[in-house]
Amino acid sequence: EDLTRIKFMERRMKESFTIEMFEALEIWAKYFKGLRALLLQFSRARPGRRGVSDIEECFELLSKASKWRHAHRLPLIFKRGYDVDHRIELKQRFLNSFFYGRAVEVGDPIYYNCMGQADMNHTDLVPGKFSINDLSVCWLQEMEYREKVLFPSHTKAHGKLVNYMYVVFDAKDASMGRLKLLSYLKPTAGLNSEYYPESVRQILVVNAPSIVSWLFSFVKPLMPETTQKKVVFISGNGHEELFALTKDEKMIPKEYGGKGPSRHEIVVNFQNELNEYLKQEPDYDTSPNSQAKDRKLRNAFQNLAEKDTK
């Protein structure tokens, strides 16, 4: 059945893909997983009747993702530079997200998102420099880092293909006032479901007060049905569930009952690690006008969360 879906996707690509779309997809596939594994991932992205994937809809998703990656020049996303100190401050005050640890049985990296603790006065972070689109760029750089570095390294360590992640969404301090964050959360959720489908194994919502399930209703329509079913609400800090995944107290952040570093330490370490990787990218530039000399590249990084890519 899997092979049949893959062959269908390959045939449809030959019929309708442009050279640019082929190239965008091949560059992505070369990161580590190979083209057929990538096609299989997309072929499972949209369930049809009785849980069977709607293969035509899945192909349309693949086509859209290829156009989007080409239009926005995703392989060059790392050229969009942000000073590491600003990036760390942005993370600690607004995004509060990072990769830490892995699920030992399947090898999946674990991604924490703690937007419930966001500073609602974050607009003064870097006056005149950061926008919602800049936040999308930062998030995409992390997801591309996952694709290019984390998934391959975890695959090598685990001995089997790793192309999923666990997500821990910390809902502590979530309230009506946090609805302002939907202007960021909605486009980000859309980016993940549209352009990185079937990359999340499970979403653990920890420290979840009753209002969170109501707030979730605003984001739920942006998620495909397959993702909606992966969300699990946990009233506590998730320590028991995280230990079941990691089997190591040191791989659980301090705030979640483990013996690992604090969130602050992990954010700083992860951003420094990411920064070291980014500095190895050709032409990486953190200056304010880093894209000024390449207008097409600058324009390519705009409107990343737009629904349609022409």
N, C-alpha and C positions, 0 to 999 in steps of 0.2 A: 504493500500500500504506500509506504514512504517513497519507494522508487518510482511508483506511478505518478505521485504528486510532483516529484522532482523533475521527471521527464516532461510533464505538462508545463511546468514553469520554464524549462529550457526551450521547449517548442514555441511558447508564447513570446519569449524574449527574442528569438530569432525572427519572429514575425513583426514585432513592433518596436524593439529597442533601437535607439540611435547609437552611433559609435560612442558618443559622450556618455550615454547611460551605461553602456557596457563597461567603459573604462572606470566610471565611478564605482560600479559594483565590484569589478575585479580588484581594484585597489583595496577596497574594504575586505574582500575575501582573502587577500594575500596577507592580511595582518597575522592570521594564524589558522583560521578554521577551514579555509577552502570554499570554493564556490558552491558545491553541492550541500555542504553543511549549512551555509547561509540560506540557500533556497529552501532547505527543509525547515529551517527556523521560521521563515516567512510563511511557508505552506501550512503551518499550524496556528497561525496568528488569529484567524477569525473563524469561530465555530459556526457551522450551519445547522441544519436540522439534526436532531439526535446526537449532537456533540461532534459531528463530522465536519471537518473544515470546509468552508465554502471556498473552493480552490480558485475560482475566478476573482472573488473579492480579495483573496490573498495575493493574487498576481497583481491586481490593481494597486495594492499596498506596496508591493515590491517596486512597481513602476514609479509610483509617487516618490518613494524613498530615493530611488536612483536619480530622478530629476532633481530632487531637493539637494542631494549630496553634490551633484554637479553644479547646480545654480549657485549654491553657497560655498563652493570650493572647500568642502569639509576636510580634505587632506591637508589643507593649509591653515586649519583653524588654530593651530598652535602658534602661528605667527602673530596672532593678536595678543600683544603682551600687556600684562598688568604687573606693576611692582609687587614683589612678594609680600611686603609689609601691608600694602593696601589690600591685597588678596586675603591675607590672614585676618585683617580687621573686618573685611567684608564677611568672611566666613563666621567669625565669632559673634558679630552683631546682627547678622541677617540670615545667611544661609544655614549656618550651623550644621554642615553636612561633611561626611568624611567616610573613607573606607577603613575598616579595621577588622582583622581576623578573618576566618573562613569556616565554613561548615565542613568538618573533616570527612564526613561520609561521602559527600558529593564534590567537595573541593570548591564550592561557590564562595566568592568574596562576600563580605557583609557590608552593606552601605547604610550608614546612620543619617537620618535627617531629623534635626531638632528645631524645626521652625517655630514650635510653640514657645521657645525662649527668645525669639527674635526681638531686637530692640526696635520698637515701633517708631523711634525717632531716627531711624537709619538713614534718612534722606540727607543728613549732614555728614555722612561718611566721607565722601570725597566730592565736595561741592562742584557741580557742573561736569563731573567726569563719568559718573555711573548712571546707567539707565536700566530699564527692564531688559532691554536687548543685551546689555553688557552682562547682566546676570545669566541670561541664556547662554552667552558665549562661555562664561566660567563653567556653567553646568555641562555644556557640551564638551569642553576640554577635559573634564573629569570622565565623561562617558567614553570619549575617544581614547583617553589614557587607559581606561578599563579594557577597551577592545584591543589596544595595541600592546599593553604591558601586563595588566593584571590577569586577564583571561589566559594569555599564552603561558605566563609563569605558573599559574595555578594548574593549567592543563599538564605542564611538564611535571610538576610536583605530584599531581594526583594520578598521572598515568592514563587518564581518560579525558575526553573533550569536556572542557568547562566553559559554558557560554550562558550561564544564568547567574543571578546574584540574589541574595536575600536583602530585603529592605527593612530596616527598623525605623519606624516613624514615631518619634517621641512626642506625645500630645500633651505633655505636662504644661500647665499654664495656658492651654488653649481656651479661648473665650470669644465672645462676639467681636471684641476689638480686633481680633486676629483676622477678621474677614478682609481687612485691607491687604493681607498677604495673598489673597486669591488672584490679584493682578499679576503676581509672579507664578503662583502655584499652578494656575490653570494653563498658561502656555507651556510650562515645563512638563506638566502631566501629558499635554498633547504631543509634545516632542517625543517623549518616551514611547507612548503607545503607537504613534504613527511611524516613527523612524527607527525605533529599536524594539520592535515587537518580540514577544516571547523571550525577553531577557531577564524577567523577574520570576523567581520560583515562588516566593511568598512574601507578603507584606505584613509585618508584625506591628500593630499600632499599640504601643505600650503607654503606661500612665494615662489611660484613656478615661476621662470623665464622661458623664452621660451626654454632654453637649457635643462630644466629638462625633458620635454617630450621626447627629443632625448636620454638623458641618461637613461631614463626609458626603452627604447627599448633594452638595454643590459640586464636588469634584467627580463623583461617581459617573455622571453622564459622559465625562471625557475619557473614561476608561473602557476598553473593550470588555466584553462579557467574561472572557477568559481571565482577565486581570481582576475584575470585581470579585470573582470567586476565591481569589488568593488572599484577600484581606482578612486578617484575624485581629479582633480587638482584645486587649489584655489590660485588666484594671491595674495590675501591679507594674513593677519596673522591668519585667520580662527576664529576670535573671534565670529562672528555671528553664525557660525556653531557649535562652541563649547558651546556657551550659549544655543543654541537650544537643545543640548544633556544634559548638566549638570543642566540647570535652576538655576545656582548659580555662581555669579561672583567670589566668593572665591574659587571655584573649577576649575578656569582657571588660569594657570600660568601668572605671570606678563608680560612676553614677548609676550603673545598672547592677550593682552588687558584686562586681568582680574585683580581681586584684590587678587589673590592667591600669594603664595611665588614665588621667582625667581627660574629659573631652577637650579641655583647653590644650593640654599637651599633645593630644592626638591631632587636633586641627593644625597646630604649628608644625608638628613633624610631617604630617601628610602634605601640607602646602610647601614645605621646604623640599620634600622628596619630589613633588610634582615640579617645583621650580627648577630643580637640578636637571630633571628630564627635559623641560622646556628649553633650557639654555643650550641643550645639545641640538635642538632643531635649527636647521639652516635659516639664517636671517631673522631669528627671534629678536624682537625689539620691544622694550618696555617704555620707550619714550612716548610722550603724549601724542606726537604726530607720527607714530610708527607706521601707519598706513597711508600717510598723506601723499607719498610718492607713487603709490599704486592705487589709483582711484577705483579701478575695477575690483581689486581685492577688498578695499574699504567698503564698497557698496555691497559686495557679496556677503559680508558679515552683518548686514542690516536685515531686520524683519525676519529673523530666523524662525520665529514661531508662527509665521503666517500659515494659514490653513492650506492655501493653494500655491503651488509653484508653477509658474508658466515657463 
